[in-house]
């Protein structure tokens, strides 16, 4: 798979963010980067806590940072982990990404290469969203 310059930059930002992960319990560091509609890249990393239920994944950190900085429209998210197989967002992250980003492109990468691309709708085919509350 050939990455565009935009996704190459996004993956590089996610790789750099991964270096800040607080993963002392699992040892599984993840970086994420979200590209906003205006091309801004906002990053996040996983942050673990001794009470593992309070851990926050890289994808949610990046989305929450972007939202807290006033961004409301997004193009894609990159997720990077030190794995040979793709590491897609967990269920909680898929819910948050869908809620605030819609059908984003999800770019999955390792430390050395892009592994896969998906539309979020393919990873999260029946989301719970505002339509579910009607």
N, C-alpha and C positions, 0 to 999 in steps of 0.2 A: 504494500500500500504506500503510495507516495503522498506525503504530507504537503499541504500548501505552506507558504511562508507564514500565514496567519496562524495555522495550527502548529507549526514548528515553534513559533514564539510562545504560544500558549502552553505547549508541552514543556518547553524550557522553563517557563515561569512555575509550572507545577513541580518540576524536578527541584528547582531552587527552594520552593516553599516546603517541600518534604524534609529538607535539612533542618527545619525548625520544629519538626514534630516532637511532641512529648509522649513517647511511647515506651516508657520504662517498664510497663507491665507486660505488654504483648510483644514488644520488640518489632512490631509491624508498623513502620512509618509510611504514611501516605501524604502526598501533596495534591492539591487541586488548584485549578485556575479557571476562572469564569471570564469569558469575553462579553462585555456589554455591547449594546447596539451601537454605541459610538466608538467602539474599538478599545476602550479601557480594559485592562486586565487586572482582576482582583484575585488575590491568592488566599489559600488557607491550608492548614495542615491539621492532622488529627491531634487531639489533646486528650490524653487519658487522665483518669483520676483513680485513686485507690478504690473508690466505690465505682466499679466499672460501668454501672448504669448511667453515670453522669458524664461518661466519655462523649466527646463530640467529634464526629468524623470531619475529614478535610473538606468534603463537598459542602457540608452545612456551614462550616466556618467561613468558607469563601462566599457562599450565598449571603449569609448574615452580614458579613463585612460589606459586601456590595450594597445590600439594602440599606445598611446603616449610613453609607456614604451617599445615599440618594439615588442610586441606580435602580431602574425599574424595568428595563428591557434588556434581554440577553440573547446572544447568538449560540454559544456553545460552552461546554465545560470539558476540561481535560483532567483526567485522574491518573496519577503516576504512583506505582508501587514497585518494589524490588521483587518482581515475579516474572516468570516466563509465560504465564497465562494471563489473560485479561483480568483485571480486578474491577468489576463494575460496582456502581454505588449500591449500598445496602438499601433495604426497604424504606427506612426512615429518610435517608437522603433522597431516594427517588420521589418520595412524597413531597419533600420540601422543594426539590428542584422543579417538580411539576407545578406545584402551587404558585411559585413565584417566577418560573422561567418558561413554563409551557413545554412544548415539544422540542426541547433543545437537542442539538447534536452533542453526543457524548463520545469523546475521544479517549481511548484507553491506551496507556503506554507503560513501558517498563523503563528502567534506567537508561536503556540504550536504543530503544526503537518504539515506534508506534505499533500497537498490536491490533486494534480494532476500532471501528466507528459504528455507532448505532444512533438512531433517533430515540429519544427518551420513550416515546410511545411504544416502541418495540420492546423495551425493557420493562415497561410499566403499562401494560395494555388496558387495564381497567382501573384507572386512578379514582381515588376518592377526592372530590373537589367541590367547589361551590354548587355545581349542578346536582351533587348527591344530597344536598341539604334542602332541595326544593320539595 
